[in-house]
Structures are given as structure tokens and as C-alpha cells.
Amino acid sequence: MTFAADVSKRARQLIFVVREYAPSYTPTCLVEDERCHTIRSALTCLCVELLPFNDPLAIVRTNAAPGFAALVDDKLLRHHRITIEIGRVKNTNKNPSAENAIRELEDELIAT
């Protein structure tokens, strides 16, 4: 399974967004900061329930933010069958699926 993840900053809140590529299912949660241990917790909570028991590693594509970069070879995430893949640094559109998910989330928040 492949996911995209990013953090949205809105109204002094940090919203962690994960989007599954195939069905575009998008779970979210509020996080306190963008540090690696907080992101690890959020990823574990949001992704583990979506992974089948017999599936290989889930790939989570992210931008090169320090909190994500610190988790590239994280043993705890690997224990939960999750691995981080950082987008290409020179590509201006590093994580289009996550950026679209954040844009859709913000549109829904404005509409409500």
C-alpha cells in the first residue's frame, strides 16, 4: 500500500493528513508539533488500522521536512510495517497527492 502524508497549518492548529493512493481515503488527526516522535505516533495511529495483516511494508511518501526525514530508517515504524520515502528535493511538486488532500480538507473546513 502507498500513502502520502503532510502537515497542514490552519488556524494555529497542526493537522496531520495521510492519503491512501488507490481509494483516496484520507484520515487525519491533530498534532502538537512537527517533531519526529509526534509524526511517528500519528503515522502509526492512522496507517496501522488500514494495513492488511499479510501486506508487505507500506510506503509513505512525504516532503523533506525535518520531522519526516528523521524517520526514514525508523525501527519502530518498520516494526509496524511502515517506511518513509522522501520526495525528490529538486522537484517543486514533491508530494502532489498530500498537497491535494490538504487542499480538499481546507475546502471542506471552509464549507462547514
SULBEL-V231866 format. One record per helix or strand of 3 or more residues. SS is the DSSP state (hx for helix, st for strand). FROM is the first residue (numbers start at 1). LEN is the number of residues. If there is no record, write none. Layout:
# SULBEL-V231866
SS&FROM&LEN / SS&FROM&LEN
This chain:
# SULBEL-V231866
st&2&9 / st&13&8 / st&26&6 / hx&36&13 / st&58&5 / hx&66&4 / hx&75&5 / st&82&5 / hx&96&16
